[in-house]
Amino acid sequence: MRAHVTLLVTAMLVAGCAGGPSSTPDAAAPPTPAPTTATPSANSFSPTDIAWLQLTAAMTQRLQPVLDLVPTRTTDPAWRRLAVEVQARNGADLTRSLDLLGETGAPTTNPHEGHDMPGMITADEVAALRSTTGTAFQRQLATHLRAHLAQTVKIAAAEQRGGVQPETTALAAAVIRAGDADLARLEQLDRPAGT
């Protein structure tokens, strides 16, 4: 049964890796959690837990270079503040994800290296961001950040439904809360003038 569940989770992640462009968060559905039949102990990780930790770490690492650009591409204090706060949360989430992955015994390499999945910013998109400033930069940033946050919330919700390890599902709940709050702030910032 464990081998069957592992193969199912792997198949779901491969399907996600073949998803559409990262700027369209609805291009691919989040991985559907694999069914589990065993009741795990507090320290055991299911294949769903491991898959989510690997994917969320990869997505968080991919966003980092974009957030690093904000101080040099816009002078707007609200955009700068949002970037700093998202970056701080992402850094804490990444550290926790990697710590939990270390406890799983799974390989420490990134299985999503080079994959352009929904919510992941591509190298070309980062290059485009580097070539813009001001309002144009903010519009592009909003598009990419919205896609990232929406997909992050979706996959964290999938982990909450299908994960079994308490610390991992608790991290997923925190990611959902922060992601929803950041999306709401982003919508306020990205409103056209006068609305």
Protein Blocks (a to p, Z undefined) as FASTA:
>chain_A
ZZmmmmmmmmmmmmmmmmccfklmklpccddddddfbdcdfkbccfklmmmmmmmmmmmm
mmmmmmmmmmmmpcbfklmmmmmmmmmmmmmmmmmmmmmmmmnopafbdfkgoiacehia
cfklmmmmmmpghjllmmmmmmmmmmmmmmmmmmmmmmmmmmmbfklmmmmmmmmmmmmm
mmmmmmmmmpcehZZ
